[in-house]
Amino acid sequence: MPLMGIPGALAWMLGEPIVGAVLGRRELPFPSDSAWPFAIFVTLSWGPVVPLAWLGTRAMGLRGVARGLAFSVLMALGGAAISAGFYLLSVWPLWRDG
């Protein structure tokens, strides 16, 4: 398992405020026994963001440190979007209906 879901957990830390703003809630329900599988799934789903971020920084014509910073920002935004989307599609409906 790639890093046991740690990148997914970090992505969720960035995605949680986005979901909170979309739903208008400060605290989001999250079953504690599903946090680890959620983080692993987000980590595994994050893969396509790498070439997209790389191609995006290449298309912008950035080089050196500027490209590295832009790549990091795009990776963080991609991870936050994936984790927020996955939460809204899989975890939130369980709490909303239940």
N, C-alpha and C positions, 0 to 999 in steps of 0.2 A: 504494500500500500504506500503510495507516494506521500511520505512525511506524515502518515497517519491522520490526514485531514487538517493539519495545522494551517496550510494556506487557505483552505475553505473556511476555517474558523476566523482567520484574519479578514477574509473577504466579507464574511457576515458582519463583522464589526463595522465595516464601511457601509454595508447594505442595510443594516438595521435602521439607521436614521431615515433612509429613503423610504422604507416600508412604513415606518411610523408616520412620516409626513403624508404618504398616500392614504393611509387608513385613518389618519387623525387621532392616533393613540400614542401615548408616551411609553407604555409597557406593552410588549407583544407577548402573547402566550406562546410558549415553546415547551413541548414535553421533554423533560430532561433525558429520558431514555432514547430519544431520537436525535439528540444533538450531535453525537459522534457520526452516525450514518449520514446525517445532513451535511456535515463538514466534509466527509469523505466524498460524497457525491458532488459537492460544489468543487472540490479540488480536482476531481476527474473531469468535470465539465468545463473547467477553465482552460483546457488545452487549446481549443481553437482561437483563443484570444491572443496567444503568443504570436502566430504568424500574422494575424490581422494588425496587431500593434506594430510589429516590425515593418510590415508593408506600409502602414500609415505614416510612420516616421520617415521611411524612405521616400514616400510620395511628397512629404512636406519639404524634402531636401535638407533635413537637419543632419548635422555631423557632430561627432565628439560628445562632449558633456551635455549639450543641449538635446541631442538625440537620446542619450541615456535617460535624462530626466523626463523627456516626453514619453519615452517608452514605459517608464515606471508609472507615470500618471495614467497612461492608457491601460496598462495592466491592472492598476487599482480600480479604475472606473469599470473595466470589463468584469472584474471579479465581483464588484459591488452590484452590478447589473444582473449578473448570473445568480448571485445569492438572493437578491431581492425578488427576482422573477421566480426562482424555485420556491421560495417561501410563500409567495402569493398564490402559486399554482398548487402547492402540495400541502403545506402546513396550515395556512390560514383557513382553507375551506373546512378542515376538520374541526377547528375551534368555532368558526362562524356557525356551522350547522348544529354543533353539539352542545 
